[in-house]
């Protein structure tokens, strides 16, 4: 099985995804993707990461210690659309990991790239904006106004990325198999829900 993790910013999705991967004994795929993309484009992983972060302010990078940037966040901060070659390389890397099976893939539009396949569980994590703001402030010790701005920016960026490149609506429950409100279920409970869904599907 392949699990894809999509999320609103500030939901604590990375902690949930890592817990679920450990419990399932699956490969956790997050930071490996820039390495694969770099090889495909014949650039360094650092250049891939830099392309995502170079236009971001110091404050944005500090807030991002909670949840790392993904290609969709570069979309919002760049003046021009995200390069088609990079999007294609990301899609190819996601499919490469999925082909190996038994993995949890975080972000990168994986839910849209892989679609409603029988061997894919598409998870979306969400929470009320106020809860997410408080969670970011508590996790990063940043100012509330900075957290609010980052949440709104990343949410808009992810929605624009998915709409532009895949023609889908980010957060629309019809595009996912399991939606989890992380304000109501903690990380352990959320991960357990994913594990149970995988086991039921398997």
HELIX and SHEET records of a PDB file:
HELIX    1   1 UNK A   13  UNK A   24  1                                  12    
HELIX    2   2 UNK A   32  UNK A   41  1                                  10    
HELIX    3   3 UNK A   45  UNK A   53  1                                   9    
HELIX    4   4 UNK A   58  UNK A   63  1                                   6    
HELIX    5   5 UNK A   71  UNK A   77  1                                   7    
HELIX    6   6 UNK A   84  UNK A  100  1                                  17    
HELIX    7   7 UNK A  110  UNK A  114  1                                   5    
HELIX    8   8 UNK A  129  UNK A  140  1                                  12    
HELIX    9   9 UNK A  144  UNK A  166  1                                  23    
HELIX   10  10 UNK A  173  UNK A  175  5                                   3    
HELIX   11  11 UNK A  187  UNK A  201  1                                  15    
SHEET    1   A 5 UNK A  27  UNK A  29  0                                        
SHEET    2   A 5 UNK A 103  UNK A 106  1                                        
SHEET    3   A 5 UNK A   2  UNK A   7  1                                        
SHEET    4   A 5 UNK A 120  UNK A 126  1                                        
SHEET    5   A 5 UNK A 178  UNK A 181  1                                        
END                                                                             
